[in-house]
Amino acid sequence: MLDDRMELDQLQAFLLKHGKSGAKLLSILGKQKQFIVALQSPIGIELLKDLIARQDTLLVHVVTETANTQELAEYRVIRDLLGVWADRINSYIHNVEQLRTKEKVNGR
């Protein structure tokens, strides 16, 4: 089920067993999956590398107290953005684990 595809009979059995909470979980995972796929794409990987490299450069300036106002603002934006991305990734992982647990209980 977690190989990105769900057979119709699996979907029906899952939804019959878990009802609205199961449907909600599948909906959330579908929305989160788009972000994960984008981040794992070649472009997503390059963007993430660039963002982390820029954060590393800015961090040196922040720590040594040589950052100007613009660099401080840019550092804060990147830090916050990476935090949001980390939260999304952690939420996706949590929801996948929740789905796996529901599937184990379901006996599949």
N, C-alpha and C positions, 0 to 999 in steps of 0.2 A: 504494500500500500504506500509506503513512503518512498518509492522509487519514482515519484512525480506522477504516477498514474494510479488510478483506482478503477478497478473493474466495476461495472454497473451493479452486479450482485453484492460486491463488497460495500459499495456506497449505500445501497438500500439497507443492507443489514446493519451497517454502522448507524445510519440515521434512525432506523426503527428502534435500535437499542438505546441511543443517546439523545434522540429527539432534538429539541431546539438548541440545547447546549452543544451537541455534536455539530449541528449545522452552523452555529456561530463560530465554533473552533475551526471548522473547515473554511469558512469565509475569511476569517482572520488570517489563517495560514496562506490562503490564496493571495491575499493582498500583500502579506509580508514576503512571500516567495518572489514577487516581482522585484523587490528591492535587493534581495539576496542574489538573484540571477544577474541583475545589473551590476552589482558590486563584484561578482565573480567573472564578469566578462573581461576581455582584454582591455577595453577602454576603462572599465571600472577599476581594474587593478592598477592601471597607470595613473588614473586620477587619485586613487588612494595613496600610491607611492609618492606622487608629487605633493599631496597635501601633508603627508607625514614628514617629508623632507623639508618643506617650508616651515612646518611647526618646529622641527629640530633647529633650523637656522635661527628662527625667531626666539626660541627658548634660550639660546646662548646669549642673545642680546638682553632678554628679560632678566636672566639670572645675574648677568654682569652689570645690570642697571645702565646699559648703553642704548636701550631701545627708545626710539622717539615715540611720540603720541600715536602716529599712524601704525608703527610696528606693534605697539601694545594693543591697539584695537584689532589689528589683523590676527595677532596671537589669540586674543580672546574669542574671536569669531571661529577660528580654526579649532581651538580647544572645545568650544561648545558644540560645533558641528560634529567633531569626532565623538564627543560624548553622546550625542543624539544617535549617531550611527551605531555606536556600541550598544546602546539601549535597544535599538531595533534588532540587532543581531542576537542579543541575549534573549529578547522576547520571542523571537522566532525559534531559537533553540529550545526554550522552555515549552513553547506550544507544540513543537515536534515531539518532545519527551512526553507531554501530556497526551498527545494522540497515540503514541506508542503504548502508554500505560492503559489507555482505554481499549486499545486493540488487544492487549494481553488479557485483559478482563473479559473481552468478547471472545477470546479463544482463537483468534486468527493468527 
